[in-house]
Amino acid sequence: SSPKHVVPEDAMPELPPLPRPDYLAMRSQSLGGCAVVLSIIAGCYALVGVSAVLIGSITDGVPLFLLVLISIEAVVALACLFGIQLGDPGVIRRSPQQCFPLPPQVEEMLSTGRDLSSMRNIGSEDGRSYCVRCFVWRDAPWEHKQSGLNSAVYAMLCRERLETSKSYPHHCSICQRCVQHFDHHCGVLGRCITSGNMGYFVGLLAMGGTGIGTAIIGVIVIYFTNRG
């Protein structure tokens, strides 16, 4: 974690404003992702429902069971979708402890009013790095610890990256924020996927595949059940 550093109360406003996220891209990606999820859910319901009506009865045991199963998968998928859209992926937020002390290079550039856009992030001997766009110190990957289901899923899927310390913090060019344990920016959902929401992401993918599989198997079962 960042060293303790006494910072004047009025020091924070002196930092340049945070870069503006690409809200247009994020919103369009987010709306597109929500539309995809809702379309898959509607398609699964329609596939089983229409098949049951055409082949047999929707109130029979098998079609009703399949619709209940799809409903459970849909609820889990929507919960994961909301978790991704509304949850915090692990943004490194500004605070006096997180922003200071300023690296000498950054302090010199700010004091002379020079532009930092071409400046590269600054590393330190203890493995931390300073983002010159967010103006925050970012923990070394082996020091940053998270708890909870999302982190557990990330640790399981990205074990090699964690063990080799390749799970570095990253500044997303679309969200324009630094996040810990960055995996990728999802162009379908419009959010960064990190150790803070990996469980939701995997759950959403799993429920999508399971729902489609349930619908297809359901149609086959309904057909052969009524045929017999």
Sequence and secondary structure as in RCSB ss.txt:
>XXXX:A:sequence
SSPKHVVPEDAMPELPPLPRPDYLAMRSQSLGGCAVVLSIIAGCYALVGVSAVLIGSITDGVPLFLLVLISIEAV
VALACLFGIQLGDPGVIRRSPQQCFPLPPQVEEMLSTGRDLSSMRNIGSEDGRSYCVRCFVWRDAPWEHKQSGLN
SAVYAMLCRERLETSKSYPHHCSICQRCVQHFDHHCGVLGRCITSGNMGYFVGLLAMGGTGIGTAIIGVIVIYFT
NRG
>XXXX:A:secstr
        TTSGGGS       HHHHHHHHHHHHHHHHHHHHHHHHHHHHHHHHHS TTSHHHHHHHHHHHHHHH
HHHHHHHHHHHS   B    HHHH S  HHHHHHHHTT   TT   EE TTS EEETTTTEEE  TTT    SHH
HHHHHHHTHHHHHTT    EE TTT SEESSEEEEETTTTEEEETTTHHHHHHHHHHHHHHHHHHHHHHHHHHHH
HH 
